[in-house]
Amino acid sequence: MTLLFKCDHTDPEPWLAALADQMPEREVRVFPELGAREDIEFALVYEPPPGLLASLPKLKAIFSLWAGADHLASDPELPPLPVVRMVERCMTASMTAHVVHQVLAFHVQALDYRTLEVERHWQQLDLTAPWDRRVGFLGLGSLGGDAAEKLAALRFDVAGWTRTPKEIAGIGCYHGSGGLSAFLARTDILVCLMPLTEATQGILNRQLFDQLPRGACIINCARGGHLVETDLLAALDDGHLGAAALDVFAEEPLPDDHPFWGHPRIVVTPHIAAFSVAETAIESVVANIRRVEAGEPPLNVVDFTRGY
Ligand SMILES: NC(=O)c1ccc[n+]([C@@H]2O[C@H](COP(=O)([O-])OP(=O)(O)OC[C@H]3O[C@@H](n4cnc5c(N)ncnc54)[C@H](OP(=O)(O)O)[C@@H]3O)[C@@H](O)[C@H]2O)c1
């Protein structure tokens, strides 16, 4: 078995070291050194040139080097093979740490206490027990599902909204357009962890905000395209929303003159909520290669018709 590796945006050395460590018996070729194309059975790639994957006659599966697979969907000659998105334990653990941090910060009113501290003003604000703080996840997939479970373990009142029905112990499950209003009405801290698709583009808008209780907080760790930025600013400025923590933006890097910078009720982080490291990412790729070689379908295959 030969694997083709292609990525121009990262140092290949840790990836090649992890592949050599975890698949010592396999050959790895680094693009553009293809050698005999008929040897290549798996491709681990980011932004392959259009037509490259179609030119590999024995290819069995395509692995995206990053969480998203849009860089593959844009290849007009993408062969009809399983495309596997990156789901791996470092990405999941880092996203969960980020989301738990932002939820806890809103829960303990960190922004308000920071302001009071700067003013040297000793004031105790109303306290809320974790089980009286309702956290709601838009998306309970590999990332939202893990963070939701961890917050439920911390005794928060956790629910999630998904496209298809779910049953998860300890988490209130809502789904589809019929379930959205009831889900929003019971949510004090809303976390967006959905893929960006036609159905979810601009979902964080004024109409959705108005269905949240007054003072609700927003955490967006998914994609900038989910949020209508002007609607967020208006809802914060008129006091309907309490605060927002944003990791992703319509334009990245966030422009210097953007009103989110320095806004007293917005926490900005520069798209760092979750990250992969070669060692754990390759663990997940190797496990999937072993499944394919055992005749089983790979896990985490992208369904391009539903958009994720
Ligand atoms: N900020 C960062 O650093 C960073 C890093 C990695 C990823 N991300 C973002 O995180 C997103 C989520 O990743 P993931 O791995 O958790 O994705 P995932 O496993 O595919 O889960 C997606 C979840 O969203 C739900 N969903 C999708 N479309 C929906 C719709 N129209 N209505 C209601 N629910 C819908 C799905 O519902 P079903 O369960 O019914 O399918 C699923 O629960 C990614 O797409 C990416 O944008 C951000």
The ligand as a Gaussian input file, in Angstrom:
#p B3LYP/6-31G(d) Opt

LIG

0 1
 N      -12.964000      27.112000      15.209000
 C      -12.227000      26.068000      14.925000
 O      -11.013000      26.057000      15.231000
 C      -12.840000      24.852000      14.265000
 C      -12.082000      23.672000      14.150000
 C      -12.679000      22.541000      13.621000
 C      -14.017000      22.589000      13.177000
 N      -14.728000      23.751000      13.300000
 C      -16.145000      23.822000      12.873000
 O      -16.932000      22.945000      13.673000
 C      -17.957000      22.405000      12.833000
 C      -18.560000      21.167000      13.480000
 O      -17.619000      20.097000      13.432000
 P      -18.038000      18.587000      13.788000
 O      -16.848000      17.739000      13.529000
 O      -18.682000      18.528000      15.139000
 O      -19.167000      18.307000      12.678000
 P      -20.110000      17.044000      12.564000
 O      -19.584000      15.889000      13.348000
 O      -20.404000      16.858000      11.107000
 O      -21.464000      17.523000      13.302000
 C      -22.276000      18.524000      12.768000
 C      -23.521000      18.675000      13.630000
 O      -24.306000      19.757000      13.077000
 C      -25.645000      19.280000      12.851000
 N      -26.226000      19.939000      11.682000
 C      -25.721000      20.030000      10.429000
 N      -26.585000      20.687000       9.611000
 C      -27.666000      20.989000      10.380000
 C      -28.901000      21.643000      10.115000
 N      -29.217000      22.109000       8.895000
 N      -29.781000      21.762000      11.127000
 C      -29.493000      21.287000      12.368000
 N      -28.343000      20.650000      12.688000
 C      -27.443000      20.516000      11.692000
 C      -25.495000      17.797000      12.609000
 O      -26.749000      17.156000      12.803000
 P      -26.899000      15.549000      12.642000
 O      -26.230000      14.986000      13.901000
 O      -28.359000      15.325000      12.620000
 O      -26.171000      15.166000      11.394000
 C      -24.411000      17.430000      13.620000
 O      -24.973000      17.222000      14.903000
 C      -17.196000      22.169000      11.520000
 O      -18.081000      22.037000      10.422000
 C      -16.341000      23.406000      11.418000
 O      -17.071000      24.427000      10.762000
 C      -14.163000      24.866000      13.828000

